[in-house]
Amino acid sequence: MPVPLLVLLVMLGLALALIVSATVRFRRDRSLLREGTRVPGEVVDLLVHRSKSSASYTPVVRFRTADGALMTSSPGRWHQTFFTAPDSLVTVVYDPSRPARILVVPSGGTGTESMVVPLAVLLMVGVAVTASGVYVFQAL
């Protein structure tokens, strides 16, 4: 198999994986946002993730499930781009079958922020990888 074709196939495979990952995550989170249980919660800690030019935050929240169990959890997989100070009240949307799986809705927010940002980022990266693969294929 010629090298340019191999490069193109690898880049397209990577782009496809990113796009599928973004779509699956978006659908799961959208389902959780629509069908999950909403309860009040409180931010008890704020994990700060710094890069050279910016910072993002992951809130750690404490909430009670509908059956009264006290839970402490974090949205986990992705850093939140909004800043929610400790001791802030938020809405927590959790999966009743797995209460540790949550989305945090900041006060005044809709909850879609934590879904749309990762989707947009992964889709843009997927498109960039595809374009790079096509460019490399044409250049070789």
N, C-alpha and C positions, 0 to 999 in steps of 0.2 A: 504494500500500500504506500503510495507516495506521501512524503512528509507533510506537504501542505494540506492534503486531505485529512491526514491523521490529526493535525493541529486543529483544523476546522471541526472535526467530529468531537474532539475532547472539549473544545470551547463551547460547542452547542450542547453537549451533554451537561456541562457545568451550568450553563445558562438555564437549561430545562430544569435541572435539579433545584436551582434557586427559585424559579418561577413556580414550580409545583409546591415547594416548601412554603412560599409566601401565600399561595392560594389555600393550602390546607390549614395553615395557621389562622388565616383570616376567617375562613368558614367556621373553624372550631370556636374562635373567640366571638364571632358574631352569634353563633348558636348559644354560647354561654351568656352573652349579654342579653339575648332575647328570652332564654328559658331558665337562666339561673335565679337563685334566690337572692334578693337584695336586702341587706341589713345595714344598719349604721355601724361604722367602725371608727377607730382612732389610730392615727399614725403614732407608733411608739418609738420608731427609729427611722433614720434616713441613711441609706447606704449611698455613698458618693463615689462615682466612677469618673476619674479624671483622665483626660487625654491631654496632649500638648496644648490644644487650643480651646478646649471646652470641658464641661462637666455635665454628667447626667445623673439622675437620682432614681433610686428604687426605694419606695416606701415599704416599711415593714408595719403591718397593721394588726391590731387586735380587734376581734369581733366575736359575737355570740351567734352560733348557728340557730336555726329555728327551733331545735330541740334543746337549746340552752347550753350547749358545749362551748367552752371558751377556746378560741383558736387564735394563734399568732402565725401569720403567713406573709408571703411576699409574692408579687406577680411573677418573680423569677426570671424567666427566659430573656426578657428584653428590658433594658433600662427605660424608665419613664423619662420623658423629656420635660414634663411639668415639674415644678418645685412645690412640694407639699411639706410644710414645716412639721417637725414633731409636735404632738399634742393637737394637730388639726383633725377636725372631724371630716370623714369621707364616707362615701357609700361603697360597700363591698358587695360584689356580685360573686357568689360562689356556686360550685357544682355540688348539689346535695349528696351525690354518690361519692364525691371526693372533695370534701370541704377545704382542703389545702389548695385546691386549684381555684384561683381567684383572679378577678380583675378589680382594679381600684378606680373608682370614678371620683375625680376631685370635685370639690364643692363648686357648683356652677357648670360642671362639665356634663357630657353626655355618655362618656365611656368609649366612644368611638375613637378617641385620640390614640389610645393604646393599641388599636387595631390598624388604623390607617397608616400610621408612621412606619411600622415595620413592613407592611405590604408595599408601600411606595418605595422604600429603600431597597428591598429585595428585588422588586420589579425593575427599578432603575439599574441596579447592579447586573441583573440578568440581561437587560437590553445592552448595557455597555460591554459585557462579556461576549454577547452575540456579535455586536458590531466589531469588536476587536478580532474575533475569530474570522469573520468575513474579510476584514482588512488584511490580516496575516495571510489568509488563503489566496487573496488576489495578488499580494505583494510577492509571494513565493512562486 
